[in-house]
């Protein structure tokens, strides 16, 4: 195998090579228990200096192996970029988790800017604490526990790849901590507020002369109703839906509308409320690329078109939907609730869950629909359960049953 335009053997396991496009010498080191030679730049074109550096590299690497350390290490940014590539490949192939997108974003926006120039083996508890301080200063406030969990998961992906390639040993991995602010439950809507929202959405698109804004607002009406009646997450989870992800399923003699989503952590199927069929039928009429008489025909066709497409033929974008929804909440005076929590499109998921709990749906059943753990649901919604089920806790439901039985007792 040719390694360059000029080769000089320094020792039995150390060779110097010159490459066509570089004046510097490269050291080729044959190390114990390594299948391939390790190639490193000596960063000099001086042959004698290159000899010295190559030997230092060889004996340094050999010493590291003897002491149970990786023969060579890598800058954090190089390993992180390798990890990003692996996750993106999995996503492109349709087999990666949706969470990979969050990990990639965390690596590019937060982790590489701070750790990028460090050798991955030098990231220790002190470096993590320095990162925590830097992150909080950049963020302008205390970072949430869920946000830090996302960063930690991304870091673990990088450490996994580093260990796999022997760029660091397992015992060199630092323990990742999370001292973030506890996550608060999202703001929600009352039934009256929700009614005000969907009523206003009927004419909201007519209040702007901008064609793109009007087209977005038309989709927003169906989008809001869809979110509030399925529990699907606003944003990526909902906007990635294609018509082929929606189906009719039979249970006994009854037919149910099923939505198959690629969730935050895994894929899941959920049953939509019956009214969603009406919203989807209205939504299909907005897409100029669809030519089906009924929703049934469209679902049977397994179309690859995105569900939330505007009449201009463009898939609705999250920032545009958020901007339009916030404008509507502002007009209605509903941006902030009585609990001082701000509301957003994600609050519709919260509203969906609250309504189900009020109807007596268990957190176990709800967790399957929403794609969350029962522990998360208990933590976010347990404080609501007394008033949501006030009729049960007060005993009035039993009293009404007894009164009904007494009224029909003819003995």
N, C-alpha and C positions, 0 to 999 in steps of 0.2 A: 504493500500500500504506500502510495506517495503522500508525504506530509508537507512538502514544500519544494522550493527551488534549490535549497542547499541544506545539507544535514551534517552535523558534527556530533560524534559520540563523546560524551563527557565521562561517563562511567557505565557499568554493566546495565543499570536500570535507568540511566538518565541520558537523554538525547536532546540536542538543540536543533530546531528547524527554522529556516527562513521562508516566509510566505511571499507570494507575488505582490500582494497589495499592502504590505507592511514592512517598514525598515527594521522592526524589532525582531529579536529572537524569541521563539516559543519553546518552552521546556516540555518535553514529553516524558512523563514519569510512569514507570511500571511498578505499581505498588502491590504489596502482598494482598491476596484474596480479592483483587479487583480484576474483572474480566477485560476491561478496556483501559488503555493508558490514560492517565490524567494529563490534560494539556492546559498549560497556563502561560500567559505572557510574562516575559521577564521585564518588559517595559524599558528595554534598552537595545540599541543596535551595536553596542560594544561587546565583542565576543568574550573577552576575559571577565567583564562584569556579569555578563549573562551566565557564564560558567558558574561563578560564585553563587548567584541567585538561584540557579537551577538546583545546585547541590543543597542549598539551604531549604528550598521547597521540598526536596525529596526527603531529607532527614527529618524535617519538621512534620511532614505528613506521616512518615513511618513511625515517629514518636507518638503521634496522635492515635494511630491505630493500636500501638502497643498499650496505650492507656485507656483503650475502650472508647475513644472519641472518633468522630468522622474524619476521614483522611483529608477532606476538603470541605469548605463551607461555601455559602452563597449569600449574596446580598438579599435582604428581605424582598426588595422590589422584583428581583429576578424570579424568586420562588413564587411570589404572589402572582406575577404575570403568567407563570406556568399554570398555577391553580385556576386563574381566570379562564385561560384557554381550555382547560379540561372541563370546567363547568359550562362554558359557552358551547362547546362541542356537544355535551350531553343535552343541553336545551335545544340546540339546532336539530338534533336527532330525534327530538320528541320524548326523550326518556329522563330528562333532568327534572328536579324539583323546582317549583316556582320560587322557592326560597333562594335558589341559586342567584336569581336576579338581584335579590336584596344583598346577598353576600358580595357579589361583583360590585355593586354600587358602594357598599361599605369599604371595600378594599381600595377602590379608586378615589373616593372622596375623603376618607379618613385615615385608613391604615397605611397605605403607601406614602402619602405625604409626610407622615410622621416617622415611620420605621424604615422607609425605603432604602436609605443609604447604610443602614446597620447590617452587619453580618447577622444572619438569623440566629446563630448560636449565642449571640450577646444579648438577646432579648430576655431580660430577667425581671424580677419583681420591681426593681427600681425603675426600669424602663417602662413597665406597665403603669406604675404610679405616675411617672412623668407624663405619659400619654393621657392618663385620666385627667390630669390638671390641664393639659393643653386642649383636650377635647371639650372640657367644660368652659374654658375661656373662649374658645372658638364658637361654641354653641350659644354662649351668652347666658346660660342657666344650667342648672343641674340636669344631667342626661337621665332619661328614663331607664328603668330596669329592662324593659323590652328592647329598647334601642341598644343597650350594652350587650344584651344577650345575642343580638344580631351580629354585633362586632366580634364577640367572642366566638360565635359559630364560624364566622369568616376566618378568624385567626386560626382556629383549629383545623380548618381545611388546609391552610398553608402549612401548618406544622405537620399534618398528616403526610403531605407530599414531600416535605423536607426529610422526614424520617424514612419514608419509603425509598427515597433516592440516596439515603445515607449522607445527607447534607447536615444532619444533626442526629444525635442519638436520643432515644426515647426519654432517658433520664435527664436530658437537658431542657425538656419542655417545661415552661413555667406554669404554675397553677393560675388560672384565670379567675379573677374576682368580679363581683358585681355589687357595687355600692350605690347604684342608681336610685333615683326617686321611684317609689312604688307607682305602678300604672294606675290611673284613675279610670273609672268607668266613663264611657262616652255620654255626652248629653243626649237626651232623647226627646220625643215629642208626645204630647197628650193626644188623645183621639180627636179632640177639637182642633188642635193645631195641625194635625195631619190632614184633616178635612179641609182646612183653610188652604193648605199647600196644594193639594190636588185640584181644588176648585180654581185657584188662581192660575194653575198651569194650563188650564183649558184655553186661556186667551193670552198667556204670557208671550207667546211667539209673535203676536201682532203688535207688541209694544216697542218693537225695534224696526228700523228701516234697513238695517244691515242684513243682507241675504244670508251670510254665513251664520250670524248670530241667531237669526230667526230659525234657520235649519237646525242649529244646535238645540234651541229651546223646544222645538217640536220633539226631538229625540228625548230631551230631558223629561218631558211629561211621561213618556212610556218607561223611561229608565227609573225614575223615582217610584212609580207604581210597581215596577218589577222588583226593585230592591226591597221595598217594604212588604212584599208579599211572597218573597222567596228566602230572604235572609242571606242572599249572595253578597259577598264583599264588594263595595264600590271600588272602581278602578280596574286594575289588571284582571281580577277574577271575572268581573262582569263583562268588560269590554273585549276580552279574548273569546267570548262565546261566539260560535258559529251555529247556523241553523241545524247542522248535522248533530250538534250536541244536545238537541231537544227532541224528545220522543214521547209517544203515547205508550203507556204500559198498562197491562190488565192485571187486576187483583180480584180474582173471583169474576163477578159479572160487571165490575166497575172499571172504568177507564180513568187513568190519572196522568197528568202532565208531568214529565220527569225532565229535570235539567241536570246535565252532566258537566261538572265544572272541574277545571284543573286548579285545585286550591292552593293555599299558601304552603302547605306541607305535603299534600297528596291529593290525588283525584278522588272525587266523591259524587254520588248521585243524590239528588234531593227532589222532593215532591213539592211542586208549586201549588199555591192556592188556586182554586178553580178560575177565579177572575183573571188570572195571568194570561189565559188564552185570549181574552179580549184585547189586552194590552199588546200582546205579540202580533195579533192580527192587524191591529192599527199600525204597529211598527213595520211590518212587512211591506205595507203599502208605500212607505217612504222611500224604499230602496228602488231606484229606477232599473236595477239589473234583475229584479225578481218579477217574474210573470206567471203568477199562480193565482188561481181563483180563490182558493181557501187556504187557511192555515194548515189543514190536514194535508192538502196537496204539497205544500211547501215542506212540511215535516217528512212526508213520505219520500220526497226527492233527495233528502240528505244533502242539501245545498252547502257548499263550502263558503258561502258569503257570510260576513260578520253580521250578527244580529243588530247591533246598534249603529247602523249606517244612516247618514242623513240623506235627504232628498237630492243633495248635490253629489251623491255617490262616494262620500268620504266617511270613513269610520270616525265616529265622535271621539274627540280627544279629552282625556281626563282634565287638563287645565281649563278647557273651555266649559265643560260641564260644571266644574267647581265654581268657576266665575259666574256662570249663569245662575246656579243654585244659590250662591251667596247673595247675589243681587235680589233674587226673589225673597229670600229670608229677610233682607234689609227692608224691602218694601212692606213686608207683612209684620215687621217688628218682632221677628222670631229668631234672630241670630243668636240670642242668649236666652237660656231658660230661667225659670224661677230659682233654680239651684245654682245660678251664676256660671253654669257650664256652657261653652259655646257649642252650637250644633253645626253639623256638616252632613254631607251625603252619607258618611259612615254611620251617622246617627239613625238612619233608616234601618240598618241591621239591628241596632240596639232596640229600636221600636218594635221590630218583628219579634225579637226574643222576649221582650217585656209582655207583648200581647199573648204569646204562647204560654208563658208562665202564669199569666192571669187566668188562662183557660184551664190550667191544671196540668199542662204538659210537663213531664219530668225533665230534669236536667240531662238525664241519660239520653232520652229520645231527642231532645233539642241539640245535644252535642253532635249527634250523628248528622242532623240536618245542617248545622252550621259549620261543622268541621273543626270544632274546638273541644278541648278536654272538659270533662264535668267539673274538674277542680277550678278551671278558669271561669266557667259559668257560675259556680257556687261563689267564687270570690268576688265577681262583679255584680251578681244579681241577688245574692242572699239577703241583702239589706232591704230589697224591695218585696220579698215574699210575704211578710205579714200583711201589708196593705193590699197587695195584689190578690191575696186569698183571704181578705178580711171576712168575707161571708163564711168561709170554712172555719177560721180560727174563732170567730165569735159564736159559733154554734147556730147562727140564724138559718143556715141551709138545712140543718136537721130539724129545726123548729118548724120551717115551712113544710118539710116533708111530713112531719107528724100532724100538722094542722090540716094538710091535704088528706091524709089518711083518716083523720077524725071526721072530716066533712063528708067523706064517702062511706063511712061506716054506718050501715043501716041496721046493725044488730041491736 
